[in-house]
Structures are given as C-alpha cells and as structure tokens.
Amino acid sequence: MKKAFKIIGITLGILVVFLISSYFIKVNERENLFYKIIQYVTYNDEDWKNYETNQKLLTENPSGDMVTVVAETPSDFHPYNIDLLTGKTKAEELKKIENAHFEKLIPAKNGPDDEDAQIALVRLTDRRLTDVIINQKLNIKIGKCYENPNKEDNYRCVSCMILLYNRDKQDWQEAPDGENFLDNSYDFYQAAEGGMWEAKALSMFIPYDNALFKKYEKK
C-alpha cells in the first residue's frame, strides 16, 4: 500500500512540475513541453548555439522544407612521401597533388630559420617540445617555405615542412619517443614586420620536401 501511495505521489509531483513549467517555459509549435524540459536539463552552451541556429533557419524557411547544414571538414593539407604510398592511397595523393598546382606556389623570400621555427613550435605545443629537445636530443629543422596568401591580419605568412633531427644519431626521425604531437608541416607567421615568428596549423597544400630529408639523413 505504501509503495502504491509513493508511486501516486511521484506521478502527481511530475504532473505538478509539468503544469508549473507550462506557465514559464516557452514552447513553439514544433516542440512539446517534455522536450523543452529535457533541453534545459541537458543542453550545454554549444547545444543552445546549435539550437538557435536551427531556429533561425526554420524562421527563414517558414514553408517547412528540409534544410540540411553540412559542417565543413578541414582538408588534410599535409604532404606525404609518394614513394612510401601504394594502391588507392597513392592514387588519391597523386590526384591531390595534381589539383594543387604546385607550379603556382611562390617560394618565400623571407621565412623563419631553424631556431625561429623551433621557438615558435615550443610555444605552439605549450612547451611540450622542450622536453624532446633537451632529453631526447632532438632539434627542429625547417625546409623550403612558400608564400601563403592567407595571411589573415598578419604581416607575413609562409608554409613549410619541418623535421626532427637527432643530434646523437645525426639522422632525422619520424617522431619523438612517446606521444606524437607534431605534424610534418606548419604555417609560420609574423604579426608585424620584423616580429617574432609564430606557428599555426598548415592552411594550404605544399609539396613534400625530399631535399630536406636528404640533407639531414645519416651519411
């Protein structure tokens, strides 16, 4: 009997909550009260931002026709060594290179040197690179750079490949021991003329710098 009264009490409590909520929670013709309550309980800032975007789209499209919003996926701009690829992967990379029209790239007249690039990447990686440089005896070496027209608000921007050079083995290596947190190429930019070089994610296609790796391979 007590259990039955408890169930009835919970049910009545839920109904009361719904009745009170109906006075304070605004619900449009496409939603119901239960859905709205779940929103307030579970949504974070990003969810509410997406919800508001969808509502705006619906307002601009009152006929109710389906509107599909597709998020853009960033392209993989990083170059790969064609000689190490096979089959479909190699064919896709060759097609990407063909469409990139590398012949139109402009070699950079001014760019960061090895030390500039290393300092920029130390800052970009929140100093995680420092441990690699000191304890694993690795240094950043930078290759050929190309003018990047996507300067945004910066004075200069170039795109370049980099490699890790092992001072002990006198040879380049793919990645530091442990977690691999480096890419093989980055954008390097100066906010103002003569300013410090900073690094950010690569934003345009550049060719694989075979000469860089040849230069630092063990003789």
RAZI-V812559 format. One record per residue. N is the residue number from 0. RES is the residue in one letter. PHI is phi as a letter, one per 40 degrees, with the letter a starting at -180 (* if undefined). PSI is psi in radians with two decimals (* if undefined). OMEGA is omega as a letter, one per 20 degrees, with the letter a starting at -180 (none if undefined). Layout:
# RAZI-V812559
N;RES;PHI;PSI;OMEGA  N;RES;PHI;PSI;OMEGA
This chain:
# RAZI-V812559
0;M;*;-0.80;r  1;K;c;-0.66;r  2;K;c;-0.71;r  3;A;c;-0.77;r  4;F;c;-0.62;r  5;K;c;-0.75;r  6;I;c;-0.76;r  7;I;c;-0.72;a  8;G;c;-0.74;r  9;I;c;-0.73;r  10;T;c;-0.80;r  11;L;c;-0.66;r  12;G;c;-0.76;r  13;I;c;-0.73;r  14;L;c;-0.70;r  15;V;c;-0.74;r  16;V;c;-0.74;r  17;F;c;-0.73;a  18;L;c;-0.76;r  19;I;c;-0.75;a  20;S;c;-0.60;a  21;S;c;-0.39;r  22;Y;c;-0.46;a  23;F;b;-0.36;a  24;I;b;2.14;a  25;K;c;2.23;a  26;V;b;2.24;r  27;N;c;-3.13;a  28;E;c;-0.26;a  29;R;c;-0.04;a  30;E;b;2.90;r  31;N;b;2.94;a  32;L;c;-0.72;a  33;F;c;-0.78;r  34;Y;d;-0.70;a  35;K;c;-0.69;r  36;I;c;-0.75;r  37;I;d;-0.67;r  38;Q;d;-0.88;a  39;Y;c;-0.51;a  40;V;c;-0.66;a  41;T;b;-0.37;a  42;Y;c;2.45;r  43;N;b;-3.05;a  44;D;c;-0.72;a  45;E;c;-0.68;r  46;D;c;-0.76;a  47;W;c;-0.62;r  48;K;c;-0.79;r  49;N;c;-0.68;r  50;Y;c;-0.79;r  51;E;c;-0.65;r  52;T;c;-0.78;r  53;N;c;-0.70;r  54;Q;c;-0.66;r  55;K;c;-0.74;r  56;L;c;-0.71;r  57;L;c;-0.63;r  58;T;c;-0.68;r  59;E;c;-0.21;a  60;N;b;1.12;a  61;P;c;-0.30;a  62;S;c;-0.30;r  63;G;g;0.12;r  64;D;c;2.58;a  65;M;c;2.31;r  66;V;b;2.17;a  67;T;b;2.20;r  68;V;b;2.08;a  69;V;b;2.14;r  70;A;c;2.39;r  71;E;c;2.35;r  72;T;c;2.21;a  73;P;d;2.44;r  74;S;c;2.65;r  75;D;c;1.71;a  76;F;c;-0.22;a  77;H;c;2.35;a  78;P;c;2.66;r  79;Y;b;2.64;r  80;N;c;1.89;a  81;I;d;-0.62;a  82;D;c;-0.34;a  83;L;c;-0.05;a  84;L;b;2.69;r  85;T;b;2.86;r  86;G;f;-2.37;a  87;K;c;-0.67;a  88;T;c;-0.73;r  89;K;c;-0.73;r  90;A;c;-0.72;r  91;E;c;-0.71;a  92;E;c;-0.69;r  93;L;c;-0.67;r  94;K;c;-0.71;r  95;K;c;-0.72;r  96;I;c;-0.74;r  97;E;c;-0.74;a  98;N;c;-0.33;a  99;A;c;-0.42;r  100;H;f;1.10;a  101;F;c;-0.38;r  102;E;c;-0.32;a  103;K;c;-0.15;a  104;L;c;2.53;r  105;I;b;2.02;r  106;P;d;2.41;a  107;A;c;2.32;r  108;K;c;-0.50;r  109;N;b;2.22;r  110;G;a;3.03;r  111;P;c;2.59;r  112;D;c;-3.06;a  113;D;d;-0.78;a  114;E;c;-0.74;r  115;D;d;-0.82;a  116;A;c;-0.72;a  117;Q;c;-0.79;r  118;I;c;-0.72;r  119;A;c;-0.71;a  120;L;c;-0.49;r  121;V;c;-0.75;r  122;R;c;-0.74;a  123;L;c;-0.63;a  124;T;c;0.29;a  125;D;f;0.73;r  126;R;g;0.17;r  127;R;c;-0.50;r  128;L;c;-0.44;a  129;T;d;-0.76;r  130;D;c;-0.69;r  131;V;c;-0.76;a  132;I;c;-0.75;a  133;I;c;-0.96;a  134;N;c;-0.57;a  135;Q;b;0.07;r  136;K;f;0.85;r  137;L;b;2.54;r  138;N;b;2.69;r  139;I;c;2.31;r  140;K;b;2.37;a  141;I;b;2.54;a  142;G;b;-2.70;a  143;K;c;2.38;a  144;C;b;2.66;a  145;Y;b;2.50;r  146;E;c;2.26;r  147;N;b;1.98;a  148;P;c;-0.29;a  149;N;c;1.17;a  150;K;c;-0.27;a  151;E;f;-2.16;a  152;D;b;0.23;a  153;N;c;2.82;r  154;Y;c;-0.71;a  155;R;a;2.55;r  156;C;a;2.32;r  157;V;b;2.72;r  158;S;b;2.28;a  159;C;a;2.66;r  160;M;c;2.70;r  161;I;b;2.87;r  162;L;a;2.88;r  163;L;c;2.18;a  164;Y;b;2.18;a  165;N;c;2.00;a  166;R;c;-0.55;r  167;D;c;-0.86;a  168;K;c;-0.21;a  169;Q;f;0.86;a  170;D;a;2.71;r  171;W;c;2.76;r  172;Q;b;2.78;a  173;E;c;-0.80;a  174;A;a;2.77;r  175;P;c;2.74;r  176;D;c;2.41;a  177;G;g;-2.56;a  178;E;c;2.29;r  179;N;c;1.86;a  180;F;b;0.18;a  181;L;b;2.52;r  182;D;c;3.02;a  183;N;c;0.04;a  184;S;a;2.65;a  185;Y;a;2.87;r  186;D;c;2.38;r  187;F;b;2.35;a  188;Y;a;2.74;r  189;Q;b;2.25;r  190;A;c;-0.54;r  191;A;a;2.83;a  192;E;d;2.25;a  193;G;g;0.07;a  194;G;c;3.03;r  195;M;c;2.45;r  196;W;c;2.38;r  197;E;b;2.84;a  198;A;b;2.60;r  199;K;a;3.06;a  200;A;d;2.51;r  201;L;c;2.38;a  202;S;b;0.13;r  203;M;a;2.76;r  204;F;c;2.34;r  205;I;b;2.72;a  206;P;c;2.74;r  207;Y;c;2.27;a  208;D;c;1.40;r  209;N;d;-0.64;a  210;A;c;-0.63;r  211;L;c;-0.80;a  212;F;c;-0.60;r  213;K;c;-0.70;a  214;K;c;-0.63;a  215;Y;b;0.19;r  216;E;c;2.68;a  217;K;c;2.23;a  218;K;c;*;none
